Amino acid sequence: MSPRQGARLVVRHSSFGHPNIGSREYTLVRCNLACLVEHDFVERHIRAEAASFCAVSVSTKNDEDDSAAILPDGKLHLAVSKEAYQRLGLPGAHVLHNPDRYHIEVDLFGRSYEPEAPFYTKVMARLRSHTGPLNFLCIKTIDGATADIGFPAEIELLHNSQMRPVFTKTDLRSPAPLALSTLARHGRKQAAPQGADLTGASTDDYLAVYEWLGGLSCGITGEEAPAEGVVKVQEPEHVTGLTYTGLLPSCSAMDAVHAARTEVNEAGCAWAAVHVWGFRDAPVSWHGARHGHGPLLGGENDYTVLLLPGDQYVLYVAAGEGDHFSSIGAPVKAA
């Protein structure tokens, strides 16, 4: 899982109640990173059976400051300056297209990360002596339910109680591009082999829908008549948007996708879309890919899943030419 700042569910107007996506609580703390990767803490919260732990530093700029994230796969990611990289002396790699930034990855599940191992001793000593305190958002779930994190005394709690994602609901009316009907119509056709393109839609169709969905996410309805030559639109769509802002674990994003899929497949909704926006200054993006800012780097950390009839979907990922993840535009059969 990668850190997620918000998950937005956009569906055609319907009466369903919002899914229980924002019920999982998270905590804001301040500490030296060493406190979160100390062996006892790792054993109790990160390596624990069925546990999923995530921590991401906040109030840091990924292209200037040192930032860190711990993912449920047990990987610690650090984005640091050249000076910090030299001081830490930990194995890492130069960030492509940015000569002043380095990425360090430590496997907290690895054999070398045991109390008696020299590498563990080195990591703890370097973090304690060469890094300062940072603010972290932390969340732990077990089998999808929020689990308590027993923070040691040296970790300062910055909020008196656990925090929940902020929920907002908006109702919009916006002319949808005709390409959306094309995608939905072909999605209803008989299923083809996995990976097949069922729509026959052009790249312009995909981009027109993506642009329209992005506008909806920003509250742009586009109700004014389009100029000649602009993407063709159909009658205005009544759209309900549900937004959750905060630290959401991957299970919350999956809850949103499953809820959207159910609305399309079982409740007669013509389409639904889920936007997931990662933290802009997180050192890592989806699937552990490095995330940064600079020449040829988009600096984005987002993806959109457009759910269509017939268990079809389109996955959009915003990426620059130098980013470590790529855009996917063709729908494939849902697993």
C-alpha positions in Angstrom: 0.0 0.0 0.0 1.0 3.5 -0.6 0.0 6.5 1.6 -3.3 7.9 0.5 -4.5 11.4 1.2 -8.0 11.1 -0.2 -10.3 8.8 -1.9 -13.2 10.3 -4.0 -16.1 8.2 -5.2 -18.0 9.8 -8.1 -21.1 8.1 -9.2 -24.2 8.8 -11.3 -27.0 10.3 -9.1 -28.5 7.6 -6.9 -29.9 7.1 -3.5 -27.3 4.8 -1.9 -25.8 5.6 1.4 -22.1 6.3 1.4 -19.9 3.3 2.1 -18.1 3.0 5.4 -14.8 4.1 3.9 -13.8 6.8 6.4 -14.4 4.9 9.6 -10.7 3.9 10.1 -8.9 6.1 12.5 -5.3 7.4 12.4 -2.9 9.2 14.7 -0.7 12.3 14.4 2.6 11.9 16.3 6.1 13.6 16.4 9.3 11.6 16.9 12.6 10.6 15.5 12.2 8.1 12.8 14.2 5.6 14.8 11.3 5.3 17.3 9.1 3.8 14.5 11.6 1.3 13.3 13.0 0.1 16.6 12.8 -3.7 16.8 10.2 -4.0 19.5 7.9 -1.5 17.7 8.4 -3.3 14.4 7.6 -6.7 16.0 4.4 -5.5 17.7 2.9 -3.3 15.0 4.6 -3.9 11.6 5.4 -7.6 11.6 2.3 -8.6 13.6 0.1 -11.3 12.1 -2.6 -9.9 9.8 -1.5 -6.3 10.7 -1.1 -3.5 8.1 0.9 -0.5 9.4 1.5 2.7 7.5 3.3 5.9 8.5 4.0 8.9 6.4 5.8 12.1 7.3 3.9 15.4 6.9 4.8 19.1 6.7 7.8 18.2 4.6 8.6 19.1 0.9 9.8 16.1 -1.0 12.0 18.1 -3.4 13.7 20.1 -0.5 13.3 18.4 2.9 14.0 14.9 4.2 10.8 12.8 4.2 10.0 9.2 5.2 7.3 6.6 4.9 6.8 3.1 6.2 4.5 0.8 4.1 2.6 -2.3 5.1 5.1 -4.5 3.1 7.7 -3.6 5.8 9.7 -1.2 3.6 11.0 2.0 5.0 11.5 4.7 2.3 13.5 7.8 2.8 13.8 10.7 0.3 16.8 12.8 1.4 19.3 15.5 0.2 22.8 14.6 -1.0 24.2 16.0 2.3 21.8 13.8 4.4 22.5 10.8 2.3 26.3 11.2 2.9 25.7 11.6 6.6 23.5 8.6 7.0 25.8 6.3 5.0 23.0 3.9 4.3 22.6 2.1 0.9 20.5 4.0 -1.5 20.2 5.2 -5.1 20.3 8.6 -6.9 16.9 9.9 -7.9 16.7 10.1 -11.7 16.5 13.6 -13.2 17.3 15.2 -9.8 21.0 15.3 -9.0 20.4 16.6 -5.4 18.1 13.9 -4.2 18.6 10.3 -3.0 16.2 7.5 -2.2 17.0 5.0 0.6 15.0 1.8 1.2 15.3 -0.5 4.2 13.5 -3.8 4.4 12.2 -4.1 8.0 11.3 -7.7 7.4 14.7 -8.7 6.2 17.1 -11.0 8.0 19.7 -8.2 8.2 17.2 -6.2 10.3 17.4 -8.1 13.5 18.7 -6.7 16.8 22.0 -8.7 16.7 22.7 -7.8 13.0 25.3 -5.1 12.3 23.0 -3.5 9.7 20.2 -3.0 12.3 22.7 -1.4 14.7 23.9 0.9 12.0 20.5 2.0 10.9 19.3 2.8 14.4 22.6 4.7 15.3 22.5 6.8 12.1 18.8 7.7 12.4 19.1 8.8 16.0 22.3 10.8 15.5 21.7 12.3 12.0 18.0 12.9 11.7 15.7 15.2 13.6 12.1 14.7 14.8 9.3 14.7 12.1 5.6 14.7 12.3 4.0 11.4 11.1 0.5 10.2 10.4 0.2 6.6 11.5 -2.5 4.0 11.0 -2.7 0.3 11.8 -5.4 -2.2 10.7 -5.9 -5.9 11.4 -8.1 -7.7 8.9 -9.4 -4.3 7.8 -10.4 -3.0 11.2 -8.5 -0.2 13.0 -6.1 -1.5 15.7 -4.7 0.4 18.6 -1.0 1.5 18.4 0.7 1.5 21.8 3.2 4.2 21.2 6.2 4.3 23.6 6.7 7.4 25.8 9.3 8.9 23.6 6.8 9.4 20.8 4.7 12.6 21.3 1.0 12.5 20.5 0.1 15.7 18.7 -3.7 15.1 18.8 -5.6 14.2 22.0 -7.6 11.6 20.2 -7.5 9.5 17.0 -8.5 11.3 13.8 -10.9 10.2 11.1 -11.0 11.2 7.5 -13.2 14.3 6.8 -16.2 13.4 4.8 -18.0 15.8 2.4 -20.8 15.2 -0.1 -21.5 17.3 -3.2 -24.2 17.1 -5.9 -23.3 18.4 -9.4 -24.9 18.7 -12.8 -22.5 18.6 -15.7 -22.6 17.8 -19.4 -20.7 14.6 -19.9 -18.6 13.9 -22.9 -20.2 11.6 -25.5 -17.1 9.3 -25.1 -18.5 8.3 -21.7 -21.6 6.8 -23.3 -19.3 5.0 -25.8 -17.3 3.4 -23.0 -20.4 2.4 -20.9 -22.3 1.1 -24.0 -19.5 -1.2 -25.1 -18.9 -2.3 -21.5 -22.3 -3.9 -21.6 -21.3 -6.2 -24.5 -20.5 -9.8 -23.9 -17.2 -10.3 -22.0 -14.1 -10.9 -24.1 -10.9 -12.5 -23.0 -9.0 -10.8 -20.2 -7.0 -7.9 -21.4 -9.1 -7.3 -24.6 -10.2 -3.8 -25.5 -14.0 -4.0 -25.6 -14.7 -0.4 -26.4 -13.1 0.5 -29.7 -12.6 3.9 -28.2 -9.9 6.3 -29.3 -7.2 7.8 -27.1 -9.1 11.1 -27.4 -12.2 9.4 -26.0 -10.2 8.2 -22.9 -8.6 11.6 -22.4 -12.0 13.4 -22.8 -13.5 11.3 -20.0 -10.5 11.6 -17.8 -10.5 15.4 -18.2 -14.2 15.6 -17.4 -13.8 13.4 -14.3 -11.0 15.6 -13.1 -13.1 18.7 -13.6 -15.9 17.1 -11.5 -13.4 16.4 -8.7 -12.4 20.1 -8.7 -16.1 21.2 -8.6 -16.0 22.4 -12.3 -19.3 21.6 -13.9 -18.8 23.0 -17.3 -22.5 23.8 -17.8 -21.8 26.5 -20.3 -22.1 25.6 -23.9 -18.8 24.3 -25.4 -17.1 26.2 -28.2 -17.0 24.8 -31.7 -14.3 22.1 -32.0 -14.4 21.3 -28.3 -15.2 17.7 -27.1 -18.8 16.8 -27.9 -21.1 16.5 -24.9 -24.4 14.9 -24.1 -27.2 15.9 -21.8 -26.0 17.0 -18.3 -25.3 14.2 -15.8 -26.6 14.4 -12.2 -23.5 13.3 -10.2 -23.0 12.7 -6.5 -19.5 13.0 -5.2 -18.3 11.6 -1.9 -14.9 12.7 -0.6 -12.8 11.4 2.3 -9.7 13.5 3.2 -7.1 12.1 5.5 -4.8 9.0 5.8 -6.7 6.1 4.3 -5.3 2.6 4.2 -5.5 0.5 1.1 -8.5 -1.4 2.4 -10.5 1.9 2.4 -9.6 2.5 -1.3 -10.7 -1.1 -2.1 -13.9 -0.5 -0.2 -14.6 2.5 -2.4 -13.9 0.4 -5.6 -16.1 -2.5 -4.4 -18.9 0.0 -3.6 -18.7 1.6 -7.0 -18.6 -1.8 -8.7 -21.7 -2.9 -6.9 -23.5 0.3 -7.9 -22.7 -0.4 -11.6 -23.3 -4.1 -11.6 -26.3 -4.4 -9.3 -27.9 -1.0 -8.8 -28.2 0.0 -12.5 -25.7 2.8 -12.3 -24.2 3.5 -15.8 -20.7 4.2 -14.5 -18.8 5.1 -11.4 -15.3 6.5 -10.7 -12.9 6.4 -7.8 -10.1 8.9 -7.6 -7.3 8.3 -5.1 -4.9 11.2 -4.4 -1.7 10.4 -2.6 0.2 12.8 -0.4 2.0 15.2 -2.7 5.2 15.0 -0.7 5.3 11.4 0.1 8.7 9.8 -0.8 7.1 6.8 -2.4 4.1 6.2 -4.7 2.1 3.2 -5.9 3.8 -0.3 -5.8 6.8 1.2 -4.0 7.8 3.4 -6.9 9.9 6.4 -6.1 8.0 9.7 -6.0 9.7 13.0 -6.7 9.6 16.4 -8.3 12.0 17.7 -11.0 12.6 17.8 -14.8 10.5 15.2 -16.6 8.8 14.3 -13.3 5.0 14.9 -13.0 5.1 15.2 -9.3 1.6 13.7 -9.2 0.7 10.8 -7.0 -2.8 9.9 -8.2 -4.9 7.3 -10.0 -8.5 7.0 -11.1 -10.5 3.8 -11.6 -13.5 4.2 -13.9 -16.0 1.3 -13.4 -18.1 0.3 -16.3 -20.8 -2.3 -16.9 -19.8 -5.8 -17.7 -17.1 -5.9 -15.0 -14.9 -3.6 -17.2 -12.8 -0.7 -15.9 -10.3 1.9 -17.1 -7.3 2.7 -14.9 -5.7 6.2 -15.3 -2.4 7.1 -13.7 -1.0 10.6 -13.9 2.7 10.4 -14.7 5.6 12.5 -16.2 8.1 11.1 -18.7 10.6 10.4 -15.9 8.2 8.9 -13.3 8.7 5.3 -12.2 5.1 4.4 -13.0 3.1 4.6 -16.3 -0.3 5.4 -17.5 -2.7 2.6 -18.4 -5.6 3.5 -20.6 -7.3 0.4 -21.9 -10.1 -1.4 -19.9 -9.5 -5.0 -19.0 -11.8 -7.6 -17.5 -12.0 -7.2 -13.7 -10.6 -10.1 -11.7 
